[in-house]
Amino acid sequence: MNDQIQKKNCESKSDVNDQSDGKAREKELRDMISAIGHELRQPLNSISLIGQSVSRDIDRDRLDLKDLKESMRTIVTQANRMSEIIDRLRLIIKKEDKNS
């Protein structure tokens, strides 16, 4: 009888630990998604602002090729930054898949 009670207590503790681990994992995942969103939003905002500025300059016939070239460099830099973030995420996912 005592063995059965101890077994049920161990199972209950295991269930509680599994639930705690699951909640902790969910929080980690939410935090990671939030950080990823922030990291991707910054270069996207930069690209959007540059596009709006270049478009405005075109509309006002004030497009300077030197400025346009610099704007394009910045867009490429920001796009490369997003690509690097995505590559790092893929590496993390691959590592977790191997560990599972």
C-alpha positions in Angstrom: 0.0 0.0 0.0 2.8 2.4 0.9 4.5 1.6 -2.3 1.4 2.6 -4.3 1.1 5.9 -2.4 4.8 6.7 -2.9 4.4 5.9 -6.6 1.4 8.2 -7.0 3.2 10.9 -5.1 6.2 10.6 -7.5 3.9 10.6 -10.5 2.1 13.8 -9.2 5.5 15.5 -8.6 6.6 14.5 -12.1 3.4 15.9 -13.6 4.0 19.2 -11.7 7.6 19.4 -12.9 6.5 18.7 -16.5 3.9 21.5 -16.3 6.5 23.9 -14.8 9.0 22.9 -17.5 6.4 23.5 -20.2 5.5 26.9 -18.8 9.1 27.9 -18.6 9.7 26.7 -22.1 6.7 28.7 -23.3 8.0 31.9 -21.6 11.4 31.3 -23.2 9.8 30.9 -26.6 7.7 34.1 -26.2 10.8 36.0 -25.1 12.8 34.7 -28.0 10.0 35.5 -30.5 9.8 39.0 -29.1 13.5 39.6 -29.4 13.5 38.2 -33.0 10.7 40.5 -33.9 12.6 43.5 -32.5 15.8 42.5 -34.3 13.9 42.2 -37.6 11.8 45.3 -37.2 14.7 47.7 -36.9 16.2 47.0 -40.3 12.7 46.9 -41.9 11.9 50.3 -40.4 15.2 51.7 -41.8 14.4 50.3 -45.2 10.9 51.7 -45.1 12.1 55.2 -44.1 14.7 55.2 -46.8 12.2 54.2 -49.4 9.8 56.9 -48.3 12.6 59.5 -48.4 13.8 58.5 -51.9 10.2 58.5 -53.1 9.6 62.0 -51.7 12.8 63.2 -53.4 11.6 61.8 -56.7 8.2 63.4 -56.4 9.9 66.8 -55.7 12.5 66.4 -58.5 15.2 66.6 -55.9 16.7 63.2 -56.4 20.5 63.3 -56.0 22.3 60.3 -57.4 25.0 60.5 -54.7 22.3 60.4 -52.0 20.4 57.6 -53.8 23.6 55.5 -54.0 24.1 56.0 -50.2 20.5 55.1 -49.6 20.9 51.9 -51.6 24.0 50.9 -49.7 22.1 51.3 -46.4 19.2 49.2 -47.7 21.6 46.5 -48.8 23.3 46.6 -45.4 20.0 46.4 -43.6 18.8 43.5 -45.8 22.1 41.7 -45.1 21.5 42.2 -41.4 18.1 40.6 -41.6 19.6 37.7 -43.6 22.2 37.1 -40.9 19.5 37.1 -38.2 17.6 34.5 -40.2 20.7 32.4 -40.7 21.4 32.4 -37.0 17.9 31.3 -36.2 18.2 28.4 -38.7 21.4 27.3 -36.9 19.7 27.4 -33.5 16.8 25.4 -34.9 19.1 22.8 -36.5 21.0 22.4 -33.2 17.8 21.9 -31.2 16.6 19.4 -33.8 19.8 17.4 -33.4 19.5 17.5 -29.6 15.8 16.4 -29.6 
